[in-house]
Amino acid sequence: MKFKKTAIFALGVAAVFAAHADTELVVATVNNGHMIEMQKLSKNFEQANPDIKLKWVTLEEGALRQRVTTDIATKGGQFDVMTIGMYETPIWGKKGWLQEIKTDAKYDADDLLPAMRNGLSVDGKMFAVPFYGESSMLMYRKDLADKAGIKVADKPTWAEIKELAAKIHDPKNGVYGICLRGKPGWGDNMGFITTLANTYGGQLFDTSWKPQLQSKAWKDAVTFYVELLTKYGPPGSSANSFNEILALYNEGKCGMWIDATIAASFITDPKQSKVADKVAFAQAPTQVTPKGANWLWAWALAIPSGSTKVDAAQKFVTWATSKEYIELVAKTNGWAHVPTGTRKSTYANAEFQKAAVFASAEKAAIDSANPNDSTLPKSPYVGVQFAAIPEWQSIGTGIGQQMTAALTGKVSVDDALKASQALADREMKKAGYYK
């Protein structure tokens, strides 16, 4: 009898302690520089909220997308906070897979750039908040362009980019004319290639949702891409995504790079980049049309509807995307290193403008991207470098694999586009867009 009482007492004490135990939030995020900095600075959040502990799951971009998509679709409940983007947010928000993000007056949601807020909302409700936002732009070595006697226009054409790449390409001395994404994935090589096809006058689907991947515009764009990287890119381009090219650029091995505007804060940092003082910026190149030449994206924080720790998760996502967080990064690392592309107040800050030489080019790129009008022919989808439909994830990844095969010479551009058209057509029919 004595033993039973002792056991009951012990269980009671355990229950009391459990009631006061820390709330552990599992946060899934991407292995980009700003996210890694967020992990370091999150000790400030934990100090201010001693009842909340953070557990991080940090993954490469493609692996992250796969994990969070599987988890949310199967209601796995592995994560309390997910890093997702403008593609997933409206689709998952409509399906009821995400919690609505509730903010107070102090958070100042009206300070968020309209392009970012709108892209993360459904029917006026925000289902994710932007941690950093981006478009794409040209980042180039001004010293190499000057040496070649070429003045880069603020709005260059792809023909001008090819001419410059040819002049500054110097592989014997470890400098490649241009670096571009080649790694397959709807958010990897396809993020870039789709913008190239857009500016060549292409589109992913026509108004009847029929894939347009064998159009002249797509053939011209992909042929140009393959030739440009084959002649003037680094070896092994087919394995390169954002982080690989960032490392090459910071080592001084890339003469030009068209990619996420967020890269600017890393390549201008003398602690990371050997060419920090030699970098200049321009808008993403255009060809037939300026429409859709540069993408629009936000890495954003969202809370899956299956989370049992919503209040704690809301506290964390609003802290990590607040003005106060941006000021904390500025105080810790300087204004040149804050996450950008999210708030009007950041661009209005004189200290930021002074520290971030890329600020005006980045803001111009973000402001010019229009996901509702991104192609020369009329298109039925929202999105610049993707189509915001559930099927795009698998279609885009399949096409991306074909583009990489064309880049490595395993298949011809014609055959890659033919296979891409067939794949997209099959998926769209299966999903019931047409018979």
N, C-alpha and C positions, 0 to 999 in steps of 0.2 A: 504493500500500500504506500509505504514511504517512497519507494522508487517511482511509482506512478505520479505522485504529487510533484516530485522533483522534475520529472520529465515534462509534466504539464507546465510547471513554472518556467523551465528552460525554453519551451516552445513559445510561451507568452512573451518572454524577454526578446526572443528572436523576432517575433512578429512586430514588437515595438520598434526594434532597430531597423527592420525592413521598411517600416512605414516612413522612417526618416532617412532611408538610404538615398544616395545620390541618384539623380536621373541621368542615365547614360544615353547620349545622343550619338547614333552612328551616322557619320557624314561621309557620303561618297563624293569624291571630287576628282578632277583631272590633274595630271602632273605638270601643269603650267606654272611659270614662275610666280604669278600673282596668287595662285592658290596655295603654293608652298609657303609664301609669306603670310597668308591668312592663318595657316596652321601655327606658325611661330607666334603670331600676335594674339592668337585665341586664348593664350594664358590670361590676357587682360579681361576677356569675357568671363572666364572661369573664376577669376578673383572677384569680379563684380557679382557673379552668380554662383556662390560656393556650393549650391545644391545641384548644379548641372555639370556633368563631366562630358567631354567630347572624345569620341573614338573615331579615328580617321581611316578611311579606305581610299587610298590614292592610286589611280590607275591611268594608264596611257589612254588617249582620247578614244580610240576604237574599242578598247576593252571596257572602258567606262560605259560607253553607249550600250554595248551588248548587255552588261550586267544590270544596269538600271532598267533597261527595257524589259528584260526577262523578269526581273523582280516585280516591277509594277504591273505587268500584264498577268502574272500568275498570282498576284497578291501575296508575294513571298514574305513581305514585311522585314526584310533584312536591314533597310535603311530608314532613318527618320528625316534626314535631309539629303536631297540629291542635287547634284550639279547637272542641269540640263540646259537646253538651248531654245532658240526661237522656233525650231522645227517641232520639237516634242510638246512644248507648253500648250499651244492652242488645241492640238489634237487630244492630248491627255486631259486637259481642262474640260473640254466638251464631253469626254467620256465619263467624267466624274472621278478620275483617278488621282486628282490633286486637290489639296486643301486650298481654299481661297486664302490669299495672304491679306491679313487685316493689319493696317497701319494706323498710327495715331498722328495728330497734328505735328508733333515733334519730328516725326520721320520725314514729313514734307514730300509726299508722293508727287506733288505738282512740280517739284524741282527735277524730277526724272526727265531725261530727253524724250520728247513725244514718240520718236521712232522706237525707242526701247520699251517704253510703257505700253504702247499699243501692240507691239509684237509679242508681249507676254500676257496679254489680256484676252478674255473672251466675254463678249457682251458687257464690256465696261468693268469686269471684275479681274483683278490681277491674280494669276495662278503661279507666278514666280516673280522674283525681284532680281534686277540685273546686278551682278557682282562686277563685271566689266563688260563693256560693249565695244564693238569694233565694226569697221568696214574693212576694205582692202585698199592698198595704195602701193605706189612704186617707192622703194627704198633703194638708193643707189650711192655708189662711191663717187662723190663729186671730184675728188682728186684724179681719179682715172678718166672721168669724162673730160675734165679740163685738159689733161695730158693728150687726150685723143682729139682735142679741139672741137668738142661737141657741147653745145649748150642745150640742156634738157628742158623741154617746154613744161609748163605747169600742167598741161593736159596733153601728154604725148600720144602718138599713134603707135600701134604695134609695129608698123613698118620702121618707124624711127627707133624703136627699142631693138629690133633685130640689127639695124645698122650699128648701133652703139655696142651691142653684145659682140658683134664681129670684131670691132676695133679694140675692145678692152680684154678680149679673151686671150689669156696668156698662161696656158696650162704648165709650161716649162717652169714658170715662176710661181706656180700654185694658185693662180687666179683664174676663175672661170667666168665667162661673160655674163651668165645669168643662172640663178638657182630658182627652181619652181617645184612644187609638190608633185611627186610621182607615185607615192604609196597609195594602193587602192583603198577606196572607201567613199561612201556618199558624202562624208564630211571632210575627207582628205583630198585626194586628187580631183574628185568631182566638184568640190567646193570651188576650186580654181577653174577647172575646165569648163564648167557651166557658164561662168562669167565670160570666159573667152568666146564661147559659142554665142552667148547673148549679144556681145558687141559685134560679132560677125553677122548678126541678123537672124540668129537661130532661136529656137524655143524647145522645151522638152516635150510639150503636148500641144496640139491645136485645140480649137474650141470644142471639138467633138471628143477630146481626150485621147486622140490617136497620137502615138509617139512619132516624133519628127527627127529621129536620130540618123536617118539616111539623107537628110536634106543637104543641099549644096553648102549652106552655112556651117553645118556641123562637120562636113567633110573638109572644108577649107580651114576651119578652126583647129581640128585635131591634126590635120596634116602639118599645119604651121607649128603647133605645139611640139609634135614629135621631132620635126626637123630642127627647131630652135634648141631644144634640150640635147638632142643628139650631137649637134655641131658645137654648141657653146655652153653646155651644162657640165656639171661635175660627173665623174663616173659613178655609177650606182644610184642615179637619180630615182630609179623605180622604187627604192626603199626609203626615200626621203619624205618626211612629213615636217610639221612646224619645228619641232625641237631639233631635228637633225640639221635642218637648214640654218636655224638660229646659231647652232654651234659652228657651222661652216662660216657663216657671215662674221661672227665675232672673231674668228681666227683670220679674217681678211681674205677669205677664199672666194667670196661671191662679189662680182662687180655690180649685180642688180638682183633684186628680189621683189616679186609682187606677192604680197601675202597680207595677213592680218595687221591692221594698224597698231595693234597692241605691241607688236614686235619692236616698234620705235623706241619704247622706253628701255628696252634691253640693249639694243644695238648702239644707243647713245650713252650708255653707262660705262665710264672708263674702267670700272671695277670688273666688268664682264667682257667688254669689247676692246679689241686692239685697234679698231678703226673708229672709235666713238666720235672723234673730232673730224672725220672725213665723210660723214654721212649726210645726204640731202634727201628731200622728199618731193614727190609729185603725185598727181592723181593717177589712178589705175589707167593703163592705156586703153584707147578705143580704136575701133576700126570702121565698120560700116555705120554704127550708131553708138551714141553714148549710153543708151538704155542697157541697164543690167551689167555694166562693165565692172562694177565693184559691188561686193557682197554686203550683206547686213547680218550681223549676228550678235547675240549676247550670251555669255555664259552666265547662267542665272541660278539662284538657289530656290528650290521648291520642296514642298512637304507632301509626301504621298498620303493619299486619303486613309491608307491602312495604318498610319503611325498612331501609336497609343500615347505619344508624348507631344501632342500638338502645341500646347502652351509653351513648353520649353523650346521646341523647334521654332515657333514664331519669334520668340525672344532672340534666338541665335541668328536667324536669317535677316531680321530687321537690323540687328547690331552690325552684321558683316557687310551690309549694303547701305549703311547710314552715312551722313555727312561726317559724323564723329569718327567713324572708322577711317574714312579718307584722310581726315586730319591726323589721326593716329599714325597712319603710314607716312604721311608727310613729316611729322615730328620725328619718327624713327629713322626714315631712310631718305627724306628730302622729297620735295614736290615733284621732281622728275620721275619718281617711282610709284606714284599713286595709281590705283586702278582707274582707267579712264573710260570715256564713252558712255557714262551713265547719267551724270548730273550737270545741269546748267551751271550750278554754282562753282563747279570745278573749273570750267572754261572761263568763268567771269573772274576767277581769282588771279590777281596780278602776279603773285609769287609762282603760281603754276605756269602762267604764260611765259614768265621769264626763264623758268627752269626747263620747260618742255619745248624744245625747238620745233617739235613735230605737231604742236597743238593745233595750229590753224589748218594744216593739211589734213589731219585726222578728222577734225570737226567738219570740214568741207566734204570729206568722203562720206561720213555718216549721214550728213544732211542731204546728200545727193542720191542716196540709195532709196529706191522706192519699191518695196515688195509687191505693191498692188499694180505696178506698171513697169515691169522689168524686161519686156521683150518687144521687139519691133512689130512682129505680127501679134494680133490680140491673142492672149492666152487665158485659160480658165482657172489657173492656179495662182495662189498667193505664194510669194517667195522669190528671191533673186537667184540664189545658188542652189535652191532645192524647190520642190513642189510640196506644199504643206498638205500632203495626203498620207495616210498610214502606209500605203504601198511603196512610197518613195524610198524608205530605208533599204528594203531588199532590192528594189530596182536599181537604185543609185549605186549600191555596193557591187551589184553584178556588172553594171556598165563600167564602174571604176576598175574592175578586174580586167575587163577587155581593153580599157585605155592603157593600163600598165603593160599588158601583153603587146600592144602596138608600140609602146615606147621601147620595150626591150627587143623588138624585132621578131617576136615569136609569131605574130600574125600581121597582116597588112592593115592599114587604116580602114580600107573598104570592108575587109572581113570582120574587123573589130566592131565597126558600126552596124554591119548586117546582123551580127550576133546580138548586139545591144538592142537593136530594133525588135528582133524576134523575142528576146527575153522580156522587154517592156510590154510588147503586144500581148504576150501570153499572160503576164501578171494582171494587166488591166482588164483583159477579157474575163479572167478568173474572178476578179473583184467586181465584175458586173458593170463596168463603165460603158461597155458596148458589146455587141455580139460578134 
